[in-house]
Amino acid sequence: MRAVKYKRYTSNHIMSSSYFVGLDIGTTAVRCVVGQLNDQDVAPTVIGTGVAANLGVRKGAVTNVADTVSAIDAAIEQAERMSGYEVGAATVNINGSHIVGMNSKGVIAISSNTREISPDDIARVEEAATVVQLPANREIIQVFARDYRLDGQDRIRDPVGMTGVRLEVDAHVVTAATPSLRNLEKAMDQAGTSVHYRLLAGLAAAEAVISREQRENGVVLVDYGASTTNIAVFEEGEVQHVAVIPVGSHNLTNDLAIGLRTELDVAEAVKLAHAGPGSHGQSRSVSVTLGEDSFTFKRSDIDHIVRSRLDETFELVDQELDKINRAGKLPGGAVLVGGGAKLDGLAEYAKDFLKLPARVAKPHGFAGLVDTIDSPEFATTIGLMLYDMHASGMDTGARAGTRLKSAASTVGLWLKRLKP
């Protein structure tokens, strides 16, 4: 537990504002962001951030509760000290290769006298889509309605108010391993922080960096993290597909350590300074210095190792797109976030490999501590903070900027389908 708790400020200015917390429990680090929204604000102000090394998570899933609790405590305490706000609850991410998405259909009969579709009918048909056989150790965490069908008329975005007899939904159902969820809950409970909502890491990151136009036209979010790569595909404003690949930038570090026959910390230094796909064609050798020791390696060796690993990773990404017949067919392109996205030239590499427009994205449109979140690593944490804002019931529509209005139009729809 955190040794010191900071009381909330009680000035009139602070009392007229609300606070929102995003907590990203990652494989290598826990990141916490505290956001504040005042009556006069057009965008949330980031007033506190915290980052702590995490040794209790492997491949996105909690494997050591005590170490994870320690990292959560440290990250939240940093954010509390910076913001002056006592963090009692947060919206947290779910990650790991145990997360699986599947397509499902739901069908109901409209029983009202008028045969008019009501919001209750929408809830019933989406509930019907969740009636699937699952192992005892798995549970449904999110349901996304991709489109509806009413009496044979398909591709209906919102059937509320329409009249019909038979309503169907084509949904994407996301499941996760129950033990992994319980371990995450246990870590949060021992850290003394309650959970507002649990959200897939890729979907949270998408909220921070993907526009409404991209969601409508078709886009894939690629969160290239330390040990997992989260994929989320959007089209016509809805989630079409999610997947978690158990490969990340740490695999590249391991490859460099083996291929260059060097220590892991040296390999990490090489990766951060010289290993991007955009670094090839420079000097024939590269050098890194750790402490009093210097190490020199052939550029050609580094390039070969990097290309081999990235080819394998993005081949897996392309296979996920091919599953839904969207490989090379998303006008909004690929948006890259996560710590691995900082590799030099990764956007150009993804553009060539995936045959899509590609860019590395950072959170933007915020006030306050913008320098601390100006990195693709903070996309998930900022997205979680945005979800926390909408989950609180804040009426941001009248005072939010254009980007937040876009967020409200999508997050509001998703929140009703989330299981807290």
Protein Blocks (a to p, Z undefined) as FASTA:
>chain_A
ZZbdcdddfbfklmmpccdddddddfkbccdddddddfkbcbdcdfbdcddddfkbgehi
afbfklmmmmmmmmmmmmmmmnopacfbdcdddedjkbccdddddddddfbfnlpacfkl
mmmmmmmmmmccddfkbccfbdcdfbdceehiahifblghiacfbdcdddddddddfklm
mmmmmmmmmnopacfbdcdfklmmmmmmpcfklmmnopadddddfkbccddddeehiafb
dcddfbdfklmmmmmmmmnopafklmmmmmmmmmpfklgoiafbdcddehjbccdddfkl
mmmmmmmmmmmmmmmmmmmmmmnopghiafnlpadedjklmpghklmmmmmmnopacddd
ddehiehjlllmmcfklmmmmmmmmmmmmmnopafklmmcfklmmmmmmmmmmmmmpcZZ
